[in-house]
Amino acid sequence: MLNSFNTQIERFEAFFSGVAFEPHRHDTYAVGRTLAGVHCFNYRGEKRTSLPGNTIVLHPDELHDGEAGTNDGFHYRIMYIEPCALQAVLGGRTLPYIKGGVSTDPRLHAATEFLMNDLQTAHEQLEEEDIVFELANVLSAVAGHKRGRVAYDYNAAEKAREYIHYSLDSQITLDDLALVSGREKWSLSRDFRALYGTSPYRYLTMRRLSFVKHYLIQGYSLSYASVSAGFNDQSHMTNHFKKAFGLTPTQWLSRFKKG
């Protein structure tokens, strides 16, 4: 079952037995709660285990998979939140990293309590903003960050990010982003990765994949969705889709409809 607050936050609930996801990565944070069973996954070179009540926090662009730790399977709810949503609160501070990807910290448990709501529960915009504000600050605190001077050019990186959103169907180069942001391109690339958790190209790819999802839900064909979202062809899109979500577009759409 899947539910979206807005274009920056997406919630997902599922029960899995056996292998849930093949190794994949995405450019969002994945912040979730294990509801029942044992949820195992490989993350940063080690096997991690999340038990009921634990909070899962996967950093953007980190390879991970998912499987049940017992024959009983596992049940969880998770949200995917874009780093730019957190950066609106953090204001240029480095993205927080939660060691090991699993936490028992009560502050994180409280900040993600809304995950216990049914996914059909509607959220007003102000409520969503409160959720993002609280989560950003709690993640930063749990990660051990202290407020200090801004080490990166947030304004330049944000200009580049906005340009990407307006140019999804174009062939964007780092030189283009440097021009619109007024920042030397390699410094911009470094800042973008630090502030948004992924490279400019992967950010562009994930925005295009969001459009693919939209087109598929509306009933358009894979080929139409691929080209309309800015990919070269269906094969190009499918390759990126599976790398990002651990599922083919057809598999993803089937699970979405079942929800």
Phi, psi and chi 1 to 4 in degrees:
 res  aa     phi    psi   chi1   chi2   chi3   chi4
   1 MET       -  137.4 -178.0 -176.7  -63.2      -
   2 LEU  -131.0  145.3 -179.7  148.2      -      -
   3 ASN  -148.0  139.9  164.7  -93.1      -      -
   4 SER  -114.3  136.4  -66.0      -      -      -
   5 PHE   -76.8  -52.0  -65.9  159.9      -      -
   6 ASN  -158.4 -162.5   49.9   43.7      -      -
   7 THR   -75.2  -10.3   57.8      -      -      -
   8 GLN  -106.2  -14.7  -65.5 -177.8  -34.7      -
   9 ILE  -131.8  134.8  -55.5  175.4      -      -
  10 GLU  -135.6  132.9 -174.9  179.1   84.5      -
  11 ARG  -110.0  149.8  -73.5 -164.7  -60.8  169.9
  12 PHE  -145.4  138.6 -178.9   82.6      -      -
  13 GLU  -131.0  138.6  176.6  179.7   -2.4      -
  14 ALA  -160.0  158.8      -      -      -      -
  15 PHE  -119.3  132.2  173.3   86.0      -      -
  16 PHE  -131.7  147.4  -69.7  107.8      -      -
  17 SER  -125.8  149.5   58.3      -      -      -
  18 GLY    68.7 -144.4      -      -      -      -
  19 VAL   -78.2  124.5  176.1      -      -      -
  20 ALA   -93.0  -47.4      -      -      -      -
  21 PHE  -139.6  140.9  -64.5  105.7      -      -
  22 GLU   -75.3  164.7  -63.2  177.5    6.6      -
  23 PRO   -54.8  130.5  -27.6   37.3      -      -
  24 HIS  -158.4  174.9   65.6  -74.0      -      -
  25 ARG  -149.0  157.5   64.9 -178.7   78.0 -155.6
  26 HIS  -143.3  163.7   34.3   74.0      -      -
  27 ASP   -94.8   19.5   68.9  -16.4      -      -
  28 THR  -113.2  163.6   62.3      -      -      -
  29 TYR   -72.0  145.8  -88.2   95.7      -      -
  30 ALA  -116.0  113.0      -      -      -      -
  31 VAL  -122.7  116.5 -178.4      -      -      -
  32 GLY  -140.9  178.4      -      -      -      -
  33 ARG  -132.7  127.0  175.8   84.7   62.0   84.0
  34 THR   -79.2  123.6  -58.3      -      -      -
  35 LEU   -94.7  -36.6  -55.6  179.9      -      -
  36 ALA  -156.8  152.5      -      -      -      -
  37 GLY    81.5 -168.3      -      -      -      -
  38 VAL  -119.1  118.0 -179.9      -      -      -
  39 HIS  -103.4  115.8  179.3 -175.4      -      -
  40 CYS  -112.6  146.4  -63.2      -      -      -
  41 PHE  -159.5  151.9   56.1   96.2      -      -
  42 ASN   -93.0  131.7  -69.8  -68.5      -      -
  43 TYR  -153.7  122.6 -179.9   68.5      -      -
  44 ARG    52.9   44.5  -71.6 -157.9  168.4 -171.7
  45 GLY    82.7    4.0      -      -      -      -
  46 GLU  -136.9  152.7  -66.5 -174.7   26.7      -
  47 LYS   -82.9  128.0 -172.2  170.6 -175.1  177.2
  48 ARG  -111.1  155.1  -42.8  -68.9 -176.2  175.0
  49 THR  -133.6  129.1  -60.6      -      -      -
  50 SER  -117.2  129.3  178.3      -      -      -
  51 LEU  -105.7  166.1  -59.2  175.8      -      -
  52 PRO   -52.6  129.9  -29.8   37.5      -      -
  53 GLY    95.3  -17.1      -      -      -      -
  54 ASN   -71.4  152.6  -72.3  171.4      -      -
  55 THR  -104.2  128.7  -55.9      -      -      -
  56 ILE   -99.3  129.9  -59.4  168.0      -      -
  57 VAL  -134.3  103.9 -176.8      -      -      -
  58 LEU  -101.3  128.1  -55.5 -177.3      -      -
  59 HIS   -71.6  149.3 -162.2  -88.8      -      -
  60 PRO   -56.3  145.2  -24.6   34.0      -      -
  61 ASP    66.3   21.9 -138.3   18.3      -      -
  62 GLU  -102.6  129.8  -70.7  -72.7  -14.0      -
  63 LEU   -67.1  134.2 -171.5   68.6      -      -
  64 HIS  -158.3  163.4   60.8  -80.2      -      -
  65 ASP  -131.6 -159.9   55.1   13.4      -      -
  66 GLY  -166.2  138.6      -      -      -      -
  67 GLU  -158.5  160.9   64.1  179.6    1.5      -
  68 ALA   -77.9  138.3      -      -      -      -
  69 GLY   -84.9  -11.9      -      -      -      -
  70 THR  -139.1  172.3   68.4      -      -      -
  71 ASN   -69.9  -13.2  -67.3  -27.7      -      -
  72 ASP   -80.5   -8.5  -65.6  -31.6      -      -
  73 GLY    76.5 -174.4      -      -      -      -
  74 PHE  -145.5  153.9   69.9   95.5      -      -
  75 HIS  -123.9  132.0 -177.9 -162.8      -      -
  76 TYR  -150.8  161.6   77.8  124.0      -      -
  77 ARG  -124.2  142.8  -74.2 -178.9 -179.0  155.4
  78 ILE  -147.2  151.4 -160.5  160.5      -      -
  79 MET  -123.7  149.2   77.5  166.0 -179.4      -
  80 TYR  -113.2  119.8  -57.9   98.9      -      -
  81 ILE  -125.4  130.7  178.4  167.8      -      -
  82 GLU   -69.9  138.4  -64.2 -175.9   10.7      -
  83 PRO   -54.7  -31.5  -28.9   37.2      -      -
  84 CYS   -63.9  -28.7   61.4      -      -      -
  85 ALA   -67.3  -40.0      -      -      -      -
  86 LEU   -71.6  -36.7  -59.8 -179.6      -      -
  87 GLN   -64.8  -26.4  -83.5  -62.9  -17.8      -
  88 ALA   -60.8  -26.8      -      -      -      -
  89 VAL   -93.9  -44.2  178.6      -      -      -
  90 LEU   -71.1  -26.7  -62.4  175.2      -      -
  91 GLY    63.3   34.3      -      -      -      -
  92 GLY   108.0   -3.9      -      -      -      -
  93 ARG   -71.0  152.6  -76.4  177.1  -79.7  162.7
  94 THR   -60.2  142.8  -57.4      -      -      -
  95 LEU   -60.6  136.7  -69.4  174.1      -      -
  96 PRO   -71.9  143.2   13.1  -15.8      -      -
  97 TYR  -120.1  126.0  165.8   64.8      -      -
  98 ILE   -97.7  112.9  -55.0  -57.1      -      -
  99 LYS   -56.5  130.5 -173.7  176.8 -179.2  179.9
 100 GLY    83.1  -14.9      -      -      -      -
 101 GLY    80.0   -5.6      -      -      -      -
 102 VAL  -132.2  134.4  179.1      -      -      -
 103 SER  -134.6  145.2  175.7      -      -      -
 104 THR  -109.7   12.0   58.6      -      -      -
 105 ASP   -63.7  125.2 -166.4  -63.0      -      -
 106 PRO   -63.2  -24.1   21.6  -33.0      -      -
 107 ARG   -67.1  -41.6  -67.4  171.3  -66.8  178.2
 108 LEU   -68.6  -37.9  -88.8  175.6      -      -
 109 HIS   -59.4  -44.4 -169.0  -82.9      -      -
 110 ALA   -68.6  -39.8      -      -      -      -
 111 ALA   -70.1  -20.1      -      -      -      -
 112 THR  -109.2   16.5   57.0      -      -      -
 113 GLU   -61.8  -27.2 -173.2   62.3   21.0      -
 114 PHE   -62.1  -19.3   71.0   94.8      -      -
 115 LEU   -64.8  -18.4  -76.8  170.2      -      -
 116 MET   -78.4  -13.0  -61.7  -55.8  -65.9      -
 117 ASN   -67.2  148.7  -63.8  -23.0      -      -
 118 ASP   -59.7  142.3 -173.4  -82.4      -      -
 119 LEU   -67.3  -13.9  -64.3 -163.8      -      -
 120 GLN   -83.3   -8.3  -57.7  -55.5  -41.9      -
 121 THR   -66.6  126.3  -59.8      -      -      -
 122 ALA   -81.5  145.7      -      -      -      -
 123 HIS  -122.4  130.4  -66.6  -95.9      -      -
 124 GLU   -73.2  158.7  -63.4 -177.2   36.1      -
 125 GLN   -59.9  -43.1 -178.1  174.8  -20.5      -
 126 LEU   -64.0  -37.4 -176.5   58.3      -      -
 127 GLU   -63.7  -42.7 -178.1 -179.0    9.5      -
 128 GLU   -61.1  -41.0  -66.8  173.7    5.8      -
 129 GLU   -64.0  -38.0  -68.1  169.2  -15.3      -
 130 ASP   -64.1  -41.3  -76.8  -11.0      -      -
 131 ILE   -60.4  -47.0  -71.3  169.6      -      -
 132 VAL   -64.6  -43.5  171.7      -      -      -
 133 PHE   -60.2  -47.7 -178.2   86.1      -      -
 134 GLU   -65.1  -44.9  179.1   68.2   15.1      -
 135 LEU   -64.5  -43.0 -176.9   60.0      -      -
 136 ALA   -59.3  -45.8      -      -      -      -
 137 ASN   -71.7  -35.9  -76.8  -67.4      -      -
 138 VAL   -68.7  -43.7  166.9      -      -      -
 139 LEU   -57.6  -44.5  -77.8  171.0      -      -
 140 SER   -63.2  -41.3 -173.4      -      -      -
 141 ALA   -67.8  -44.9      -      -      -      -
 142 VAL   -65.1  -33.2  173.1      -      -      -
 143 ALA   -74.1   -9.3      -      -      -      -
 144 GLY    85.9   17.8      -      -      -      -
 145 HIS   -77.8  143.7  -70.5 -176.7      -      -
 146 LYS  -118.1  145.3  -63.0 -179.7  179.4  179.1
 147 ARG   -64.7  137.0  -71.0 -175.9  178.1  -88.0
 148 GLY  -154.5 -168.3      -      -      -      -
 149 ARG   -69.4  150.4   68.8  179.3 -177.6   84.5
 150 VAL   -71.1  121.9  175.9      -      -      -
 151 ALA   -92.3  -10.5      -      -      -      -
 152 TYR  -126.8  161.1  -55.8   98.0      -      -
 153 ASP   -87.0   86.8 -167.2  -27.8      -      -
 154 TYR   -64.5  -40.7  171.6   57.9      -      -
 155 ASN   -62.7  -41.8  -70.3  -30.2      -      -
 156 ALA   -65.6  -43.8      -      -      -      -
 157 ALA   -64.2  -37.3      -      -      -      -
 158 GLU   -68.6  -36.5  179.4   63.6    9.3      -
 159 LYS   -62.9  -40.9  -72.3  178.4 -178.7  177.5
 160 ALA   -64.7  -42.0      -      -      -      -
 161 ARG   -63.2  -42.4 -169.6 -173.3   69.1   82.9
 162 GLU   -64.5  -39.0  -69.4  177.6  -11.9      -
 163 TYR   -61.4  -40.3 -179.2   81.0      -      -
 164 ILE   -58.3  -43.2  -71.9  173.0      -      -
 165 HIS   -63.1  -32.2  -82.6  -96.5      -      -
 166 TYR   -85.7   -4.8  -73.5  112.5      -      -
 167 SER  -131.9   33.9  -49.8      -      -      -
 168 LEU   -62.1  -29.2  -64.8  179.5      -      -
 169 ASP   -94.7   12.9   57.6   -9.5      -      -
 170 SER  -112.5  162.4  -57.0      -      -      -
 171 GLN   -87.8  100.3  -64.9  -62.4  -44.9      -
 172 ILE   -93.0  136.7  -56.9  173.1      -      -
 173 THR  -112.8  163.3   68.8      -      -      -
 174 LEU   -64.2  -31.0 -166.8   54.9      -      -
 175 ASP   -64.0  -38.1  -74.1  -32.1      -      -
 176 ASP   -60.3  -45.8  -66.3  -28.7      -      -
 177 LEU   -66.4  -37.2  -62.4  180.0      -      -
 178 ALA   -63.4  -40.6      -      -      -      -
 179 LEU   -63.9  -47.1 -177.9   62.6      -      -
 180 VAL   -74.6  -24.2  -60.5      -      -      -
 181 SER   -93.8  -19.7   67.7      -      -      -
 182 GLY    73.9   22.7      -      -      -      -
 183 ARG  -120.7  140.3 -177.7   79.7  160.5  145.8
 184 GLU   -56.4  136.5 -171.6  -87.1  -34.9      -
 185 LYS   -62.5  -36.6   67.5  178.3 -177.4  179.3
 186 TRP   -76.1  -33.1  -61.3  119.4      -      -
 187 SER   -66.4  -39.0  -62.1      -      -      -
 188 LEU   -63.2  -44.4  172.8   64.8      -      -
 189 SER   -59.9  -42.8 -178.7      -      -      -
 190 ARG   -62.8  -47.1  179.2 -157.7   62.9 -163.2
 191 ASP   -63.1  -42.4  -67.8   -2.9      -      -
 192 PHE   -60.2  -44.8 -161.9  100.6      -      -
 193 ARG   -64.0  -40.5  -70.2  168.0 -173.8  -91.8
 194 ALA   -69.7  -37.7      -      -      -      -
 195 LEU   -87.4  -29.6  -62.4  173.7      -      -
 196 TYR  -119.6    3.1  -60.2  116.3      -      -
 197 GLY    78.4    6.7      -      -      -      -
 198 THR  -161.2  172.1 -167.0      -      -      -
 199 SER   -78.4  159.8   69.1      -      -      -
 200 PRO   -56.5  -37.6  -29.1   37.0      -      -
 201 TYR   -68.3  -43.9  178.6   71.9      -      -
 202 ARG   -65.9  -33.4  -85.4 -168.8   54.1   75.6
 203 TYR   -62.7  -45.5 -174.5   87.5      -      -
 204 LEU   -59.7  -44.5  169.4   64.8      -      -
 205 THR   -61.0  -43.2  -61.7      -      -      -
 206 MET   -68.6  -32.9  -65.1  -56.6  -66.6      -
 207 ARG   -66.5  -39.5  -56.3  -70.7   72.2   72.0
 208 ARG   -64.3  -39.1  -72.6  171.4  172.4  166.3
 209 LEU   -65.5  -31.2  -71.1  175.5      -      -
 210 SER   -62.5  -39.3  -66.0      -      -      -
 211 PHE   -68.2  -37.1  -86.5   97.3      -      -
 212 VAL   -57.7  -47.0  168.3      -      -      -
 213 LYS   -56.7  -45.0  -74.7 -177.2  175.3 -179.6
 214 HIS   -59.7  -47.1  170.2   75.9      -      -
 215 TYR   -64.4  -39.7  -73.6  125.9      -      -
 216 LEU   -66.0  -40.8  -66.4 -178.7      -      -
 217 ILE   -62.5  -33.8  -68.4  170.2      -      -
 218 GLN   -77.8   -4.7  -62.3  -59.2  -44.5      -
 219 GLY    97.4    6.7      -      -      -      -
 220 TYR   -76.1  158.0  -69.7   99.3      -      -
 221 SER   -72.7  163.2   67.8      -      -      -
 222 LEU   -60.5  -41.3  -72.7  172.6      -      -
 223 SER   -66.3  -42.6   58.3      -      -      -
 224 TYR   -64.6  -45.5  178.8   89.5      -      -
 225 ALA   -61.0  -38.5      -      -      -      -
 226 SER   -63.8  -53.7  -58.9      -      -      -
 227 VAL   -68.6  -40.6  175.7      -      -      -
 228 SER   -66.0  -28.5  -62.6      -      -      -
 229 ALA   -84.6   -6.6      -      -      -      -
 230 GLY   107.7    2.9      -      -      -      -
 231 PHE   -83.3  158.2  -70.6   99.0      -      -
 232 ASN   -64.5  -41.5  -65.4  -25.8      -      -
 233 ASP  -163.6 -178.2   51.2   38.1      -      -
 234 GLN   -64.4  -40.3 -178.7  176.6  -34.0      -
 235 SER   -63.1  -42.3  176.0      -      -      -
 236 HIS   -60.5  -45.3 -176.7 -143.8      -      -
 237 MET   -65.8  -46.2  179.2  -83.0  -68.6      -
 238 THR   -60.9  -39.3  -61.0      -      -      -
 239 ASN   -60.5  -45.7 -176.8   48.3      -      -
 240 HIS   -69.0  -37.1  -81.3  -67.7      -      -
 241 PHE   -61.8  -47.4 -162.2  103.2      -      -
 242 LYS   -67.2  -37.8 -170.5  169.9 -176.7  179.3
 243 LYS   -63.9  -35.1  -74.7 -178.3  178.9  178.7
 244 ALA   -79.7  -39.3      -      -      -      -
 245 PHE  -117.9   -6.3  -53.7  116.8      -      -
 246 GLY    74.0    9.7      -      -      -      -
 247 LEU  -138.9  152.4  -58.9  166.6      -      -
 248 THR   -74.7  161.3   66.5      -      -      -
 249 PRO   -56.2  -38.5  -27.1   36.1      -      -
 250 THR   -65.8  -43.0  -58.6      -      -      -
 251 GLN   -63.5  -43.4  -70.2  171.1  -28.4      -
 252 TRP   -61.1  -45.3  177.1   86.2      -      -
 253 LEU   -64.2  -38.0 -175.6   61.2      -      -
 254 SER   -61.9  -42.9  175.4      -      -      -
 255 ARG   -70.7  -35.4  -66.9 -170.8 -177.8 -174.1
 256 PHE   -62.0  -44.5  179.2   89.0      -      -
 257 LYS   -66.4  -34.7  -70.4 -179.5  176.4  178.1
 258 LYS   -66.3  -28.0  -73.4 -179.4 -179.0  177.7
 259 GLY   -70.9      -      -      -      -      -
